[in-house]
Amino acid sequence: MQDILTIIQSVGFPIAVAIAMFVMLQNEQKAHREETEKLNETITDLKITFNSSITDQERSITEAINNNTLVIQKLLDKLEDAK
């Protein structure tokens, strides 16, 4: 605290306030940078999860379509045999 008072007495109040504002700005920019990095990591994780889910759903739908195609073909074969 004594150092702060000495700075204010020797260089004046406006310069001390400018220095304090500079330090606050630096801290704010650092916090913003960290938040942005965390947000980017979260977005990347969500993209990976979303793409994985879409791929799994595509695989399931393809399998269901293939199974339905086989069943329809078997039904058609039985209908032809019944003629």
Secondary structure as a PSIPRED ss2 file (coil, helix, strand):
# PSIPRED VFORMAT (PSIPRED V4.0)

   1 M C   1.000  0.000  0.000
   2 Q H   0.000  1.000  0.000
   3 D H   0.000  1.000  0.000
   4 I H   0.000  1.000  0.000
   5 L H   0.000  1.000  0.000
   6 T H   0.000  1.000  0.000
   7 I H   0.000  1.000  0.000
   8 I H   0.000  1.000  0.000
   9 Q H   0.000  1.000  0.000
  10 S H   0.000  1.000  0.000
  11 V H   0.000  1.000  0.000
  12 G C   1.000  0.000  0.000
  13 F H   0.000  1.000  0.000
  14 P H   0.000  1.000  0.000
  15 I H   0.000  1.000  0.000
  16 A H   0.000  1.000  0.000
  17 V H   0.000  1.000  0.000
  18 A H   0.000  1.000  0.000
  19 I H   0.000  1.000  0.000
  20 A H   0.000  1.000  0.000
  21 M H   0.000  1.000  0.000
  22 F H   0.000  1.000  0.000
  23 V H   0.000  1.000  0.000
  24 M H   0.000  1.000  0.000
  25 L H   0.000  1.000  0.000
  26 Q H   0.000  1.000  0.000
  27 N H   0.000  1.000  0.000
  28 E H   0.000  1.000  0.000
  29 Q H   0.000  1.000  0.000
  30 K H   0.000  1.000  0.000
  31 A H   0.000  1.000  0.000
  32 H H   0.000  1.000  0.000
  33 R H   0.000  1.000  0.000
  34 E H   0.000  1.000  0.000
  35 E H   0.000  1.000  0.000
  36 T H   0.000  1.000  0.000
  37 E H   0.000  1.000  0.000
  38 K H   0.000  1.000  0.000
  39 L H   0.000  1.000  0.000
  40 N H   0.000  1.000  0.000
  41 E H   0.000  1.000  0.000
  42 T H   0.000  1.000  0.000
  43 I H   0.000  1.000  0.000
  44 T H   0.000  1.000  0.000
  45 D H   0.000  1.000  0.000
  46 L H   0.000  1.000  0.000
  47 K H   0.000  1.000  0.000
  48 I H   0.000  1.000  0.000
  49 T H   0.000  1.000  0.000
  50 F H   0.000  1.000  0.000
  51 N H   0.000  1.000  0.000
  52 S H   0.000  1.000  0.000
  53 S H   0.000  1.000  0.000
  54 I H   0.000  1.000  0.000
  55 T H   0.000  1.000  0.000
  56 D H   0.000  1.000  0.000
  57 Q H   0.000  1.000  0.000
  58 E H   0.000  1.000  0.000
  59 R H   0.000  1.000  0.000
  60 S H   0.000  1.000  0.000
  61 I H   0.000  1.000  0.000
  62 T H   0.000  1.000  0.000
  63 E H   0.000  1.000  0.000
  64 A H   0.000  1.000  0.000
  65 I H   0.000  1.000  0.000
  66 N H   0.000  1.000  0.000
  67 N H   0.000  1.000  0.000
  68 N H   0.000  1.000  0.000
  69 T H   0.000  1.000  0.000
  70 L H   0.000  1.000  0.000
  71 V H   0.000  1.000  0.000
  72 I H   0.000  1.000  0.000
  73 Q H   0.000  1.000  0.000
  74 K H   0.000  1.000  0.000
  75 L H   0.000  1.000  0.000
  76 L H   0.000  1.000  0.000
  77 D H   0.000  1.000  0.000
  78 K H   0.000  1.000  0.000
  79 L H   0.000  1.000  0.000
  80 E H   0.000  1.000  0.000
  81 D H   0.000  1.000  0.000
  82 A H   0.000  1.000  0.000
  83 K C   1.000  0.000  0.000
